Amino acid sequence: MPTRAELFDAYALADRAQPRVRMNFVESADGAVSLGGRSGPLGGATDRSVMQVLRAMADVVVVGAGTVRAEGYGGLRVEGEDARWRVAAGLDAQPPLAIASGGLQLDPDDDVFTRAVRRPVIVTTDAAYRRRGGLFESAADVLACGEAETIDLPAMLTAFADRGWTQVLCEGGPHLFGALLEADLVDEVCVTIAPRFVGGDAGRIVRGASEADRRFALAGVVTDDEGFVLLRYARTPA
């Protein structure tokens, strides 16, 4: 199994001053993004370690509201040596969690708010903010990004940058990944291939993006004793 130090080396960021949107997903060998409706059962020990390493490196972790509900997100936390690594790198010990919710159909009593170790952020539309934003004053900071029915993703990244958050880790779901791809905002994709063949009707890691030849180059490969293959792709220059 790769060590923690080896994983930090494998996923190291060459330049934190360069803004970056990094995706992280797990899928089965036949392309299923979930098993029993959740992605968690597809993962293994190394995959979970990589998730923690990527969170440790991130300025902010963003996830869609549907994934928060499906995966049962509680309070996001990095532990022990990862928190110490962040402090040594000049970061806060805990990365903030940003929840993308176009309709703001969340509840301030959800675990993702009540169990948070750092005040979360909600990203929503201007209309949803006017309609429901006040409900979350005690639970989260709410960022209004976009007059349309969907979140203005470039505006979201600008709002993050205004807070000093240039290294963005997105953990899905597939619709948010698709929207970021469609907007040409994805710089790097980290995907774990699990040694499982799932079948069924599970979707792919990308949903909603138009068909296009978006070129990425292989930037790294990690394997482990359980048969997982962890791939790192970087967008190629246009």
N, C-alpha and C positions, 0 to 999 in steps of 0.2 A: 504494500500500500504506500502511496506517496505520503511524505511527511508534510506537516503544516508549512514548514519553511520552503519545501519544494513547490507547494501550491502557491504560496506568495510569490515565488520567483516566476512560476508559469503564467500567472495572471497580472504581473507587475505592470504599472502604468508608466510609460516612458516620460510623460510630461503632464503633471497635474494642472498646469496652466492652460492646456489645450482642452476646450470643452468636449465632452464625450457623453454619448448615450449608449449604454451597454445593456444588452438584453441577457437574461438568464432563464433557460428552460430545460426541462427534462422531457424526453419522449421515448416511447418503446422503439424497438428495432423495426417495427412495421408502421411507425409514424403516429401512434396514438399518443395524444397529449394528456390523457387521463386514464385511470383505472377505477371503476366504481364512482365516477364523477369527480375524482380528485387526482391531482398530479403527484401528491406526496407518496402514495404507494409504489410509484414507479422508481423512486430514488433508492440510493444505497448510501453507505457510510461516506465514501469519497465525495459523492454528489452533495451530500449535506455539508461536508466540510468546505467544499468549494463555495456553496451558497453563503456560508459564514465569512469566508475570506473575501468574497466579492462585496458583501455588506460592509465589512471592515474598511475596504478601500473606497467606498462610495461617500460622496457628500450628502446624498439623499437617495432613499429607496422609494420608488414610485410603483404603485400597483393599482389596477382597476378595482372598482367597488365590487364587481361580480366575483373576482378572484378572492377578495377579502372574505366575502360570504362563503364561497365554495370551499376554500381552504381553511376557514376558521382562524384567520389571523387574530392573534391577541396583541399584546404589547411587543413591538419589535425590540430585540436586545442582542447585542454582541457581548460575548462573555470573556472573562479572564484575559488571556494573552492577546486576543483580538482587540479588546478595549485598550489594553496597554499599548499595542501597536499604533492605534489611532492617536492616542495622546502623544506618543513619541514623534508621530508624523505631523503634529501641530493641529490635530482635529479634535473636536469634542469626543468624549468617550463613547457616546452613543449616536448613531446616525438618525436623522429624523425620517419618519415614514410619511409619505405623501400619498393620499388616496384620490384617484381620479374618478369623479362621479358627475357625469353630465347632468343628471336629474336630481342630484343630492338626496337620493332615496336611502339615507342612512339614519341611524338612531344614535344620539349622543350617549346612550347607555350601552352601546355595543362594546364587546371586549376590546376591540382595537383601540378604543378611546379610554375605557376605564382601567385597562391594564398597561397603558403606555408608560414607559419610563422616561420618555421625552415627548413634549407636546406635539401631536401629529399636525399635519397640514392636509386640508381638503382642497382639491382643485376642481372647480365647477364652472358653469357658464354664468354670465352676468344675470340672466333671467332667473336661474335657480338660486343664485345668491340673494337676489331681491326677495324671492318667495320664501326661502327656508334658511338663509344664512344665519339669521339671528338665533336659531335653535342651537347652534354649536358654539356659542361664545365661551362657554365654560369647558368645552371639550377639545377644541382645535382651532387653529388659524384657518380661515377660509379665503382662498384666492379666487377671484372672479376673472376668468380668462376666456373672453369671447362672447359676442352678441348672438352667434348662431346657436342652433340646438345642440351642437357638439362642442367640446372644448377646443379652443384654439391652441394647438400643441406648441407652435413656435412661441406664442405668448406665455405659455406655461414655462418653457425653458428660460425665457427672458426673466420671468418672475423668480425662478430658482437662482439664476445668475445674479440677480439683484441682491439675493441673500448670501451670495458667495458660494452657491452650490453649482459647480460646473461639472462635477463627476456624477452623472446620473445613472443609477442602476434601476432597470425596470424588470420586475418579476412577472409581468403579464397583466391580464390574461391575453389570449390570442387576438381579441378585437383591438386592444390597445396596441399590441405589437403591430397588427395590420395597419392601424391608423398612423403609427410612427413611420412605418415603412413607406406608406403612401405619401407621406409628407417629406420623405427623403431625410429623415432625422436620425436614423440608426447608424451608429458608427461601428459597433462591435456586437457580435452575437456569440454567447457562450451556450452551447447546447450539449447536454448529456444524453448519450444513447444508451438506454437500459437494455440488458440482454433478455428481453421479454418480447413475445409476440402476442398481442392483445386481441386483435380482431374487433368485432363489435362496431359501434357507430361513433366512437370517440373522434373528436376533431383533430385538426392539425395545430401546430403552434402558431400559425398565422391565419387569421380570419379577417375577411372584409377588404383586403388589399386587392387592387386590380392586378391582372397578370402582367408581369414585366420581367425583363432579364436584369435583375439587380445583382451586380457582381461583387462578391466578397472573396478575399483570399484567406487560405488556411494560415492562422498565426500561431497555432500550438495544438498539441495532442497530449493528453494524459490518459493513461490506462491504469486499471487496478486489478487486484487478484480476483474480484468478483465478476469480471467480464464487462465492466462499464467502460465506455469510451467517451472521454470528455473533450469536446472540440471547441476551439476558439477561432472565430472568423473575424477579420477586419475588413471594413469596406475599402475597396480599391479606388484610387483616385479617378475622377471622371476623365 
